[in-house]
Amino acid sequence: MFKETKPAGGQAPQTKRRNTVIVEIDPENIDYEKLAFCAEVVKQGGLVCFPTETVYGLGANAFDPAAVDAIFEAKGRPHDNPLIVHIDGYGMLDLVAAGNPDEMDKLERLGNKFWPGPLTVIVTRDSAVPDSVSCGLPSVGIRMPESLIARELIRLAGVPIAAPSANLSGRPSPSTARHVIQDLFGRVDVIISGGDARVGVESTVLDVTGPVPTILRPGAVTLADVESVLGSGDLPDWRIPAAEGEKPKSPGMKYTHYSPDADVTVFDGDRAAVRNRIARETFSLKEGKCGVLTTDGGESFYKENAREGTVVLSLGNRDDMLSLTHNLFSRLREFDALGVTAVFAEAVPATGIGNAVMNRLYRAAGGKVINC
């Protein structure tokens, strides 16, 4: 019924060793006996990694402070980086949200449009939510995932599940169970293998606690989507990190994130100029193995113009931005598997869903962007 395997590789900081069980569940034909086992682990204070449409999550009972602390330990996650609380339906909303009428009205209107789906809404939290979930902030991010495995896991557990992405802190987020196994085998109790993530990057995080709904982390739900429901919205410059000593209200705001072992540099500007510059840069790398992250059509250019031996991977079709988000983290991890030490990445237009792609690339590069 269940199987235990060894991790595919990767180094992790020391933490409590757990006997990880891998549970395979077909998202098209859910085995409820297996899922009930996973839910019981959550009830008992354990850590369960589960698929969602965005990325895989590392989950625990949101009302159990010790279990929540174990999430931070398993990931090596800083304790001032808040978690998102996942619910299975509106019946759980009152357990975690205590927003004023304006906040809750906005949340309901957004939920009617985008839930279940890749949108997290930040509202004032209920006192039942431990401080450790929101890192002491008065607010909490709430999401109803699209994945039926995720929602049914929450329903069977009977409690909201607090869950960041199921990767070691700072690593590319996991869009497949294999990625989770690479990072967290031996650090969690259960890994549910339930297919690949459809979107591939984390949810949009929207703060409705202020006068203007504000996107704190871009994702598949765009500013235009938010404005179509609420009539207004804002997307501040996500390249500006949270101030020193300031607690971020959303994951993904303060630290270098999503980074492969390879050093990443992003090149922005006219596409032809970018490709010519990257091709030249491949010849300047004195040591190590070079990789190029491009989009469809770029492979042939680099095959002809880049240094021999350069690893070239495509994110997908620029006319289909969801293909880029779907592939992004897998490509970054693939560079590591191929022994690449330096990645030169083409920027894509930072509009609509392109904001989500560029936000992740920017943070994977630690802000290293060369304008061409």
MARMARTI-911061 format. One record per residue (C-alpha): residue in one letter; residue number from 1; chain; x, y, z. Coordinates in steps of 0.5 Angstrom, whole numbers, always signed. Example, Ala and Ser with C-alpha at 12.3 -4.5 7.8 and 13.67 -1.06 7.14 Angstrom:
2
<rec r="a" k="1" c="A" u="+25" v="-9" w="+16"/>
<rec r="s" k="2" c="A" u="+27" v="-2" w="+14"/>
***
This chain:
372
<rec r="m" k="1" c="A" u="+0" v="+0" w="+0"/>
<rec r="f" k="2" c="A" u="+6" v="+5" w="+2"/>
<rec r="k" k="3" c="A" u="+13" v="+5" w="+0"/>
<rec r="e" k="4" c="A" u="+19" v="+8" w="+3"/>
<rec r="t" k="5" c="A" u="+25" v="+10" w="-2"/>
<rec r="k" k="6" c="A" u="+31" v="+14" w="-1"/>
<rec r="p" k="7" c="A" u="+32" v="+21" w="-3"/>
<rec r="a" k="8" c="A" u="+35" v="+23" w="-10"/>
<rec r="g" k="9" c="A" u="+40" v="+27" w="-7"/>
<rec r="g" k="10" c="A" u="+41" v="+34" w="-5"/>
<rec r="q" k="11" c="A" u="+44" v="+36" w="+2"/>
<rec r="a" k="12" c="A" u="+40" v="+38" w="+8"/>
<rec r="p" k="13" c="A" u="+41" v="+42" w="+15"/>
<rec r="q" k="14" c="A" u="+41" v="+37" w="+21"/>
<rec r="t" k="15" c="A" u="+34" v="+36" w="+24"/>
<rec r="k" k="16" c="A" u="+30" v="+31" w="+27"/>
<rec r="r" k="17" c="A" u="+30" v="+24" w="+23"/>
<rec r="r" k="18" c="A" u="+23" v="+22" w="+21"/>
<rec r="n" k="19" c="A" u="+21" v="+15" w="+18"/>
<rec r="t" k="20" c="A" u="+18" v="+18" w="+11"/>
<rec r="v" k="21" c="A" u="+13" v="+14" w="+8"/>
<rec r="i" k="22" c="A" u="+11" v="+15" w="+1"/>
<rec r="v" k="23" c="A" u="+4" v="+15" w="-1"/>
<rec r="e" k="24" c="A" u="+2" v="+14" w="-8"/>
<rec r="i" k="25" c="A" u="-5" v="+17" w="-10"/>
<rec r="d" k="26" c="A" u="-8" v="+18" w="-17"/>
<rec r="p" k="27" c="A" u="-11" v="+25" w="-17"/>
<rec r="e" k="28" c="A" u="-16" v="+22" w="-22"/>
<rec r="n" k="29" c="A" u="-18" v="+16" w="-18"/>
<rec r="i" k="30" c="A" u="-17" v="+18" w="-10"/>
<rec r="d" k="31" c="A" u="-16" v="+12" w="-6"/>
<rec r="y" k="32" c="A" u="-19" v="+14" w="+1"/>
<rec r="e" k="33" c="A" u="-16" v="+9" w="+5"/>
<rec r="k" k="34" c="A" u="-9" v="+12" w="+3"/>
<rec r="l" k="35" c="A" u="-12" v="+19" w="+4"/>
<rec r="a" k="36" c="A" u="-15" v="+17" w="+11"/>
<rec r="f" k="37" c="A" u="-8" v="+15" w="+13"/>
<rec r="c" k="38" c="A" u="-5" v="+21" w="+11"/>
<rec r="a" k="39" c="A" u="-10" v="+25" w="+15"/>
<rec r="e" k="40" c="A" u="-9" v="+21" w="+21"/>
<rec r="v" k="41" c="A" u="-2" v="+23" w="+21"/>
<rec r="v" k="42" c="A" u="-4" v="+31" w="+21"/>
<rec r="k" k="43" c="A" u="-9" v="+30" w="+27"/>
<rec r="q" k="44" c="A" u="-3" v="+26" w="+31"/>
<rec r="g" k="45" c="A" u="+1" v="+33" w="+30"/>
<rec r="g" k="46" c="A" u="+5" v="+30" w="+24"/>
<rec r="l" k="47" c="A" u="+8" v="+33" w="+18"/>
<rec r="v" k="48" c="A" u="+5" v="+31" w="+11"/>
<rec r="c" k="49" c="A" u="+7" v="+34" w="+4"/>
<rec r="f" k="50" c="A" u="+1" v="+34" w="-1"/>
<rec r="p" k="51" c="A" u="+0" v="+36" w="-8"/>
<rec r="t" k="52" c="A" u="-3" v="+43" w="-10"/>
<rec r="e" k="53" c="A" u="-4" v="+46" w="-17"/>
<rec r="t" k="54" c="A" u="+1" v="+51" w="-15"/>
<rec r="v" k="55" c="A" u="+7" v="+47" w="-12"/>
<rec r="y" k="56" c="A" u="+7" v="+41" w="-7"/>
<rec r="g" k="57" c="A" u="+6" v="+44" w="+0"/>
<rec r="l" k="58" c="A" u="+9" v="+42" w="+7"/>
<rec r="g" k="59" c="A" u="+3" v="+41" w="+12"/>
<rec r="a" k="60" c="A" u="+1" v="+41" w="+19"/>
<rec r="n" k="61" c="A" u="-5" v="+42" w="+24"/>
<rec r="a" k="62" c="A" u="-5" v="+50" w="+24"/>
<rec r="f" k="63" c="A" u="-8" v="+50" w="+31"/>
<rec r="d" k="64" c="A" u="-2" v="+45" w="+34"/>
<rec r="p" k="65" c="A" u="+4" v="+50" w="+35"/>
<rec r="a" k="66" c="A" u="+9" v="+44" w="+36"/>
<rec r="a" k="67" c="A" u="+7" v="+41" w="+29"/>
<rec r="v" k="68" c="A" u="+7" v="+48" w="+26"/>
<rec r="d" k="69" c="A" u="+14" v="+49" w="+29"/>
<rec r="a" k="70" c="A" u="+16" v="+43" w="+26"/>
<rec r="i" k="71" c="A" u="+15" v="+46" w="+19"/>
<rec r="f" k="72" c="A" u="+20" v="+51" w="+20"/>
<rec r="e" k="73" c="A" u="+25" v="+46" w="+23"/>
<rec r="a" k="74" c="A" u="+24" v="+41" w="+17"/>
<rec r="k" k="75" c="A" u="+25" v="+46" w="+12"/>
<rec r="g" k="76" c="A" u="+30" v="+50" w="+16"/>
<rec r="r" k="77" c="A" u="+25" v="+56" w="+15"/>
<rec r="p" k="78" c="A" u="+27" v="+63" w="+18"/>
<rec r="h" k="79" c="A" u="+21" v="+64" w="+24"/>
<rec r="d" k="80" c="A" u="+19" v="+71" w="+21"/>
<rec r="n" k="81" c="A" u="+17" v="+68" w="+15"/>
<rec r="p" k="82" c="A" u="+9" v="+67" w="+16"/>
<rec r="l" k="83" c="A" u="+5" v="+61" w="+13"/>
<rec r="i" k="84" c="A" u="-1" v="+60" w="+9"/>
<rec r="v" k="85" c="A" u="-7" v="+57" w="+12"/>
<rec r="h" k="86" c="A" u="-11" v="+52" w="+7"/>
<rec r="i" k="87" c="A" u="-18" v="+50" w="+8"/>
<rec r="d" k="88" c="A" u="-23" v="+45" w="+5"/>
<rec r="g" k="89" c="A" u="-29" v="+50" w="+4"/>
<rec r="y" k="90" c="A" u="-32" v="+56" w="+7"/>
<rec r="g" k="91" c="A" u="-34" v="+52" w="+13"/>
<rec r="m" k="92" c="A" u="-27" v="+53" w="+16"/>
<rec r="l" k="93" c="A" u="-27" v="+60" w="+14"/>
<rec r="d" k="94" c="A" u="-29" v="+62" w="+21"/>
<rec r="l" k="95" c="A" u="-24" v="+58" w="+25"/>
<rec r="v" k="96" c="A" u="-18" v="+62" w="+22"/>
<rec r="a" k="97" c="A" u="-21" v="+69" w="+20"/>
<rec r="a" k="98" c="A" u="-24" v="+75" w="+24"/>
<rec r="g" k="99" c="A" u="-23" v="+80" w="+19"/>
<rec r="n" k="100" c="A" u="-28" v="+86" w="+19"/>
<rec r="p" k="101" c="A" u="-34" v="+87" w="+15"/>
<rec r="d" k="102" c="A" u="-30" v="+90" w="+9"/>
<rec r="e" k="103" c="A" u="-24" v="+85" w="+9"/>
<rec r="m" k="104" c="A" u="-29" v="+79" w="+9"/>
<rec r="d" k="105" c="A" u="-34" v="+82" w="+4"/>
<rec r="k" k="106" c="A" u="-27" v="+83" w="-1"/>
<rec r="l" k="107" c="A" u="-25" v="+76" w="+1"/>
<rec r="e" k="108" c="A" u="-32" v="+73" w="-1"/>
<rec r="r" k="109" c="A" u="-32" v="+76" w="-7"/>
<rec r="l" k="110" c="A" u="-25" v="+74" w="-9"/>
<rec r="g" k="111" c="A" u="-27" v="+67" w="-7"/>
<rec r="n" k="112" c="A" u="-33" v="+66" w="-11"/>
<rec r="k" k="113" c="A" u="-29" v="+68" w="-17"/>
<rec r="f" k="114" c="A" u="-22" v="+65" w="-16"/>
<rec r="w" k="115" c="A" u="-23" v="+59" w="-10"/>
<rec r="p" k="116" c="A" u="-22" v="+53" w="-11"/>
<rec r="g" k="117" c="A" u="-15" v="+56" w="-14"/>
<rec r="p" k="118" c="A" u="-8" v="+59" w="-14"/>
<rec r="l" k="119" c="A" u="-10" v="+65" w="-9"/>
<rec r="t" k="120" c="A" u="-8" v="+67" w="-2"/>
<rec r="v" k="121" c="A" u="-12" v="+72" w="+1"/>
<rec r="i" k="122" c="A" u="-9" v="+76" w="+7"/>
<rec r="v" k="123" c="A" u="-14" v="+78" w="+13"/>
<rec r="t" k="124" c="A" u="-14" v="+79" w="+20"/>
<rec r="r" k="125" c="A" u="-13" v="+72" w="+24"/>
<rec r="d" k="126" c="A" u="-18" v="+69" w="+29"/>
<rec r="s" k="127" c="A" u="-14" v="+68" w="+36"/>
<rec r="a" k="128" c="A" u="-15" v="+61" w="+35"/>
<rec r="v" k="129" c="A" u="-9" v="+61" w="+30"/>
<rec r="p" k="130" c="A" u="-2" v="+60" w="+33"/>
<rec r="d" k="131" c="A" u="+2" v="+66" w="+33"/>
<rec r="s" k="132" c="A" u="+8" v="+62" w="+30"/>
<rec r="v" k="133" c="A" u="+3" v="+61" w="+24"/>
<rec r="s" k="134" c="A" u="+3" v="+68" w="+22"/>
<rec r="c" k="135" c="A" u="+10" v="+70" w="+26"/>
<rec r="g" k="136" c="A" u="+6" v="+74" w="+31"/>
<rec r="l" k="137" c="A" u="+3" v="+79" w="+26"/>
<rec r="p" k="138" c="A" u="-5" v="+80" w="+27"/>
<rec r="s" k="139" c="A" u="-6" v="+77" w="+20"/>
<rec r="v" k="140" c="A" u="-6" v="+71" w="+16"/>
<rec r="g" k="141" c="A" u="-6" v="+68" w="+9"/>
<rec r="i" k="142" c="A" u="-12" v="+64" w="+7"/>
<rec r="r" k="143" c="A" u="-13" v="+59" w="+1"/>
<rec r="m" k="144" c="A" u="-17" v="+54" w="-1"/>
<rec r="p" k="145" c="A" u="-13" v="+50" w="-6"/>
<rec r="e" k="146" c="A" u="-16" v="+47" w="-13"/>
<rec r="s" k="147" c="A" u="-13" v="+40" w="-12"/>
<rec r="l" k="148" c="A" u="-18" v="+35" w="-10"/>
<rec r="i" k="149" c="A" u="-13" v="+31" w="-6"/>
<rec r="a" k="150" c="A" u="-11" v="+37" w="-2"/>
<rec r="r" k="151" c="A" u="-18" v="+39" w="+0"/>
<rec r="e" k="152" c="A" u="-20" v="+32" w="+2"/>
<rec r="l" k="153" c="A" u="-14" v="+31" w="+6"/>
<rec r="i" k="154" c="A" u="-16" v="+38" w="+10"/>
<rec r="r" k="155" c="A" u="-23" v="+35" w="+10"/>
<rec r="l" k="156" c="A" u="-21" v="+28" w="+13"/>
<rec r="a" k="157" c="A" u="-16" v="+31" w="+18"/>
<rec r="g" k="158" c="A" u="-22" v="+36" w="+20"/>
<rec r="v" k="159" c="A" u="-17" v="+42" w="+21"/>
<rec r="p" k="160" c="A" u="-14" v="+47" w="+17"/>
<rec r="i" k="161" c="A" u="-7" v="+46" w="+15"/>
<rec r="a" k="162" c="A" u="-2" v="+51" w="+15"/>
<rec r="a" k="163" c="A" u="+3" v="+49" w="+9"/>
<rec r="p" k="164" c="A" u="+9" v="+53" w="+6"/>
<rec r="s" k="165" c="A" u="+12" v="+50" w="+0"/>
<rec r="a" k="166" c="A" u="+15" v="+43" w="+1"/>
<rec r="n" k="167" c="A" u="+22" v="+44" w="+0"/>
<rec r="l" k="168" c="A" u="+28" v="+46" w="+4"/>
<rec r="s" k="169" c="A" u="+28" v="+54" w="+5"/>
<rec r="g" k="170" c="A" u="+31" v="+58" w="-1"/>
<rec r="r" k="171" c="A" u="+31" v="+52" w="-6"/>
<rec r="p" k="172" c="A" u="+27" v="+52" w="-12"/>
<rec r="s" k="173" c="A" u="+20" v="+50" w="-10"/>
<rec r="p" k="174" c="A" u="+17" v="+43" w="-12"/>
<rec r="s" k="175" c="A" u="+12" v="+42" w="-17"/>
<rec r="t" k="176" c="A" u="+13" v="+34" w="-17"/>
<rec r="a" k="177" c="A" u="+13" v="+29" w="-12"/>
<rec r="r" k="178" c="A" u="+20" v="+27" w="-14"/>
<rec r="h" k="179" c="A" u="+23" v="+34" w="-12"/>
<rec r="v" k="180" c="A" u="+20" v="+34" w="-5"/>
<rec r="i" k="181" c="A" u="+23" v="+27" w="-4"/>
<rec r="q" k="182" c="A" u="+30" v="+30" w="-6"/>
<rec r="d" k="183" c="A" u="+29" v="+36" w="-1"/>
<rec r="l" k="184" c="A" u="+25" v="+33" w="+5"/>
<rec r="f" k="185" c="A" u="+26" v="+25" w="+5"/>
<rec r="g" k="186" c="A" u="+27" v="+24" w="+13"/>
<rec r="r" k="187" c="A" u="+25" v="+30" w="+15"/>
<rec r="v" k="188" c="A" u="+17" v="+29" w="+14"/>
<rec r="d" k="189" c="A" u="+13" v="+23" w="+16"/>
<rec r="v" k="190" c="A" u="+9" v="+23" w="+9"/>
<rec r="i" k="191" c="A" u="+10" v="+25" w="+2"/>
<rec r="i" k="192" c="A" u="+4" v="+24" w="-2"/>
<rec r="s" k="193" c="A" u="+6" v="+23" w="-9"/>
<rec r="g" k="194" c="A" u="+0" v="+26" w="-13"/>
<rec r="g" k="195" c="A" u="+2" v="+28" w="-20"/>
<rec r="d" k="196" c="A" u="+5" v="+34" w="-22"/>
<rec r="a" k="197" c="A" u="+3" v="+41" w="-20"/>
<rec r="r" k="198" c="A" u="-1" v="+45" w="-26"/>
<rec r="v" k="199" c="A" u="+1" v="+52" w="-25"/>
<rec r="g" k="200" c="A" u="+8" v="+51" w="-22"/>
<rec r="v" k="201" c="A" u="+9" v="+57" w="-18"/>
<rec r="e" k="202" c="A" u="+6" v="+59" w="-11"/>
<rec r="s" k="203" c="A" u="-1" v="+62" w="-11"/>
<rec r="t" k="204" c="A" u="-2" v="+70" w="-11"/>
<rec r="v" k="205" c="A" u="-2" v="+73" w="-5"/>
<rec r="l" k="206" c="A" u="-7" v="+79" w="-4"/>
<rec r="d" k="207" c="A" u="-7" v="+83" w="+2"/>
<rec r="v" k="208" c="A" u="-14" v="+86" w="+4"/>
<rec r="t" k="209" c="A" u="-13" v="+89" w="+11"/>
<rec r="g" k="210" c="A" u="-11" v="+96" w="+8"/>
<rec r="p" k="211" c="A" u="-15" v="+101" w="+4"/>
<rec r="v" k="212" c="A" u="-13" v="+98" w="-3"/>
<rec r="p" k="213" c="A" u="-12" v="+91" w="-4"/>
<rec r="t" k="214" c="A" u="-5" v="+89" w="-5"/>
<rec r="i" k="215" c="A" u="-1" v="+84" w="-9"/>
<rec r="l" k="216" c="A" u="+5" v="+82" w="-4"/>
<rec r="r" k="217" c="A" u="+7" v="+76" w="-8"/>
<rec r="p" k="218" c="A" u="+5" v="+75" w="-16"/>
<rec r="g" k="219" c="A" u="+2" v="+69" w="-18"/>
<rec r="a" k="220" c="A" u="-3" v="+66" w="-23"/>
<rec r="v" k="221" c="A" u="-8" v="+71" w="-21"/>
<rec r="t" k="222" c="A" u="-6" v="+77" w="-24"/>
<rec r="l" k="223" c="A" u="-7" v="+85" w="-22"/>
<rec r="a" k="224" c="A" u="-12" v="+85" w="-28"/>
<rec r="d" k="225" c="A" u="-16" v="+79" w="-25"/>
<rec r="v" k="226" c="A" u="-17" v="+82" w="-18"/>
<rec r="e" k="227" c="A" u="-19" v="+89" w="-21"/>
<rec r="s" k="228" c="A" u="-24" v="+85" w="-25"/>
<rec r="v" k="229" c="A" u="-27" v="+83" w="-18"/>
<rec r="l" k="230" c="A" u="-26" v="+89" w="-13"/>
<rec r="g" k="231" c="A" u="-25" v="+95" w="-18"/>
<rec r="s" k="232" c="A" u="-18" v="+97" w="-15"/>
<rec r="g" k="233" c="A" u="-12" v="+94" w="-13"/>
<rec r="d" k="234" c="A" u="-4" v="+95" w="-13"/>
<rec r="l" k="235" c="A" u="+2" v="+91" w="-15"/>
<rec r="p" k="236" c="A" u="+8" v="+94" w="-11"/>
<rec r="d" k="237" c="A" u="+15" v="+94" w="-14"/>
<rec r="w" k="238" c="A" u="+16" v="+86" w="-12"/>
<rec r="r" k="239" c="A" u="+24" v="+88" w="-13"/>
<rec r="i" k="240" c="A" u="+24" v="+92" w="-6"/>
<rec r="p" k="241" c="A" u="+25" v="+87" w="+0"/>
<rec r="a" k="242" c="A" u="+22" v="+88" w="+6"/>
<rec r="a" k="243" c="A" u="+26" v="+93" w="+11"/>
<rec r="e" k="244" c="A" u="+31" v="+90" w="+16"/>
<rec r="g" k="245" c="A" u="+27" v="+88" w="+22"/>
<rec r="e" k="246" c="A" u="+20" v="+89" w="+19"/>
<rec r="k" k="247" c="A" u="+16" v="+82" w="+19"/>
<rec r="p" k="248" c="A" u="+14" v="+81" w="+12"/>
<rec r="k" k="249" c="A" u="+6" v="+79" w="+11"/>
<rec r="s" k="250" c="A" u="+7" v="+74" w="+6"/>
<rec r="p" k="251" c="A" u="+12" v="+69" w="+4"/>
<rec r="g" k="252" c="A" u="+17" v="+70" w="-1"/>
<rec r="m" k="253" c="A" u="+18" v="+78" w="+0"/>
<rec r="k" k="254" c="A" u="+24" v="+78" w="+4"/>
<rec r="y" k="255" c="A" u="+29" v="+73" w="+3"/>
<rec r="t" k="256" c="A" u="+33" v="+70" w="-3"/>
<rec r="h" k="257" c="A" u="+28" v="+64" w="-5"/>
<rec r="y" k="258" c="A" u="+28" v="+59" w="-11"/>
<rec r="s" k="259" c="A" u="+35" v="+58" w="-12"/>
<rec r="p" k="260" c="A" u="+39" v="+52" w="-15"/>
<rec r="d" k="261" c="A" u="+46" v="+51" w="-13"/>
<rec r="a" k="262" c="A" u="+48" v="+54" w="-19"/>
<rec r="d" k="263" c="A" u="+49" v="+62" w="-19"/>
<rec r="v" k="264" c="A" u="+44" v="+65" w="-23"/>
<rec r="t" k="265" c="A" u="+44" v="+72" w="-27"/>
<rec r="v" k="266" c="A" u="+38" v="+75" w="-31"/>
<rec r="f" k="267" c="A" u="+39" v="+79" w="-37"/>
<rec r="d" k="268" c="A" u="+33" v="+83" w="-39"/>
<rec r="g" k="269" c="A" u="+32" v="+88" w="-45"/>
<rec r="d" k="270" c="A" u="+31" v="+87" w="-53"/>
<rec r="r" k="271" c="A" u="+31" v="+79" w="-54"/>
<rec r="a" k="272" c="A" u="+36" v="+80" w="-59"/>
<rec r="a" k="273" c="A" u="+40" v="+84" w="-55"/>
<rec r="v" k="274" c="A" u="+39" v="+79" w="-49"/>
<rec r="r" k="275" c="A" u="+41" v="+73" w="-53"/>
<rec r="n" k="276" c="A" u="+47" v="+76" w="-56"/>
<rec r="r" k="277" c="A" u="+50" v="+78" w="-49"/>
<rec r="i" k="278" c="A" u="+48" v="+71" w="-46"/>
<rec r="a" k="279" c="A" u="+52" v="+68" w="-52"/>
<rec r="r" k="280" c="A" u="+58" v="+72" w="-51"/>
<rec r="e" k="281" c="A" u="+58" v="+71" w="-43"/>
<rec r="t" k="282" c="A" u="+58" v="+63" w="-44"/>
<rec r="f" k="283" c="A" u="+65" v="+64" w="-47"/>
<rec r="s" k="284" c="A" u="+67" v="+68" w="-41"/>
<rec r="l" k="285" c="A" u="+66" v="+63" w="-36"/>
<rec r="k" k="286" c="A" u="+73" v="+61" w="-34"/>
<rec r="e" k="287" c="A" u="+71" v="+55" w="-29"/>
<rec r="g" k="288" c="A" u="+65" v="+50" w="-28"/>
<rec r="k" k="289" c="A" u="+59" v="+49" w="-33"/>
<rec r="c" k="290" c="A" u="+55" v="+54" w="-36"/>
<rec r="g" k="291" c="A" u="+47" v="+53" w="-37"/>
<rec r="v" k="292" c="A" u="+42" v="+58" w="-41"/>
<rec r="l" k="293" c="A" u="+35" v="+59" w="-39"/>
<rec r="t" k="294" c="A" u="+31" v="+61" w="-45"/>
<rec r="t" k="295" c="A" u="+24" v="+60" w="-49"/>
<rec r="d" k="296" c="A" u="+22" v="+56" w="-55"/>
<rec r="g" k="297" c="A" u="+26" v="+58" w="-61"/>
<rec r="g" k="298" c="A" u="+32" v="+60" w="-57"/>
<rec r="e" k="299" c="A" u="+35" v="+53" w="-57"/>
<rec r="s" k="300" c="A" u="+38" v="+53" w="-64"/>
<rec r="f" k="301" c="A" u="+41" v="+60" w="-63"/>
<rec r="y" k="302" c="A" u="+45" v="+58" w="-57"/>
<rec r="k" k="303" c="A" u="+47" v="+52" w="-61"/>
<rec r="e" k="304" c="A" u="+50" v="+56" w="-66"/>
<rec r="n" k="305" c="A" u="+53" v="+62" w="-62"/>
<rec r="a" k="306" c="A" u="+54" v="+59" w="-55"/>
<rec r="r" k="307" c="A" u="+60" v="+56" w="-52"/>
<rec r="e" k="308" c="A" u="+60" v="+49" w="-54"/>
<rec r="g" k="309" c="A" u="+58" v="+44" w="-48"/>
<rec r="t" k="310" c="A" u="+53" v="+50" w="-46"/>
<rec r="v" k="311" c="A" u="+47" v="+47" w="-43"/>
<rec r="v" k="312" c="A" u="+41" v="+50" w="-46"/>
<rec r="l" k="313" c="A" u="+34" v="+49" w="-43"/>
<rec r="s" k="314" c="A" u="+27" v="+52" w="-45"/>
<rec r="l" k="315" c="A" u="+22" v="+54" w="-41"/>
<rec r="g" k="316" c="A" u="+16" v="+54" w="-46"/>
<rec r="n" k="317" c="A" u="+12" v="+58" w="-51"/>
<rec r="r" k="318" c="A" u="+12" v="+66" w="-49"/>
<rec r="d" k="319" c="A" u="+5" v="+66" w="-52"/>
<rec r="d" k="320" c="A" u="+3" v="+61" w="-46"/>
<rec r="m" k="321" c="A" u="+6" v="+64" w="-40"/>
<rec r="l" k="322" c="A" u="+3" v="+58" w="-36"/>
<rec r="s" k="323" c="A" u="+7" v="+54" w="-39"/>
<rec r="l" k="324" c="A" u="+13" v="+58" w="-37"/>
<rec r="t" k="325" c="A" u="+11" v="+58" w="-29"/>
<rec r="h" k="326" c="A" u="+9" v="+50" w="-30"/>
<rec r="n" k="327" c="A" u="+16" v="+49" w="-32"/>
<rec r="l" k="328" c="A" u="+20" v="+54" w="-28"/>
<rec r="f" k="329" c="A" u="+22" v="+50" w="-22"/>
<rec r="s" k="330" c="A" u="+23" v="+44" w="-26"/>
<rec r="r" k="331" c="A" u="+28" v="+47" w="-30"/>
<rec r="l" k="332" c="A" u="+32" v="+50" w="-25"/>
<rec r="r" k="333" c="A" u="+33" v="+44" w="-21"/>
<rec r="e" k="334" c="A" u="+35" v="+40" w="-28"/>
<rec r="f" k="335" c="A" u="+41" v="+45" w="-28"/>
<rec r="d" k="336" c="A" u="+43" v="+42" w="-22"/>
<rec r="a" k="337" c="A" u="+42" v="+35" w="-24"/>
<rec r="l" k="338" c="A" u="+46" v="+36" w="-30"/>
<rec r="g" k="339" c="A" u="+52" v="+39" w="-26"/>
<rec r="v" k="340" c="A" u="+51" v="+47" w="-28"/>
<rec r="t" k="341" c="A" u="+55" v="+52" w="-24"/>
<rec r="a" k="342" c="A" u="+52" v="+58" w="-27"/>
<rec r="v" k="343" c="A" u="+46" v="+60" w="-30"/>
<rec r="f" k="344" c="A" u="+44" v="+65" w="-35"/>
<rec r="a" k="345" c="A" u="+37" v="+67" w="-36"/>
<rec r="e" k="346" c="A" u="+33" v="+71" w="-41"/>
<rec r="a" k="347" c="A" u="+28" v="+75" w="-38"/>
<rec r="v" k="348" c="A" u="+20" v="+75" w="-40"/>
<rec r="p" k="349" c="A" u="+16" v="+81" w="-40"/>
<rec r="a" k="350" c="A" u="+14" v="+83" w="-33"/>
<rec r="t" k="351" c="A" u="+6" v="+83" w="-34"/>
<rec r="g" k="352" c="A" u="+0" v="+79" w="-32"/>
<rec r="i" k="353" c="A" u="+3" v="+72" w="-30"/>
<rec r="g" k="354" c="A" u="+10" v="+74" w="-33"/>
<rec r="n" k="355" c="A" u="+10" v="+78" w="-26"/>
<rec r="a" k="356" c="A" u="+10" v="+71" w="-23"/>
<rec r="v" k="357" c="A" u="+16" v="+68" w="-27"/>
<rec r="m" k="358" c="A" u="+20" v="+74" w="-26"/>
<rec r="n" k="359" c="A" u="+19" v="+75" w="-19"/>
<rec r="r" k="360" c="A" u="+22" v="+68" w="-18"/>
<rec r="l" k="361" c="A" u="+27" v="+69" w="-23"/>
<rec r="y" k="362" c="A" u="+29" v="+75" w="-19"/>
<rec r="r" k="363" c="A" u="+29" v="+72" w="-13"/>
<rec r="a" k="364" c="A" u="+33" v="+66" w="-15"/>
<rec r="a" k="365" c="A" u="+38" v="+71" w="-18"/>
<rec r="g" k="366" c="A" u="+39" v="+74" w="-11"/>
<rec r="g" k="367" c="A" u="+37" v="+81" w="-15"/>
<rec r="k" k="368" c="A" u="+43" v="+80" w="-20"/>
<rec r="v" k="369" c="A" u="+40" v="+83" w="-27"/>
<rec r="i" k="370" c="A" u="+44" v="+85" w="-33"/>
<rec r="n" k="371" c="A" u="+40" v="+90" w="-37"/>
<rec r="c" k="372" c="A" u="+42" v="+89" w="-45"/>
***
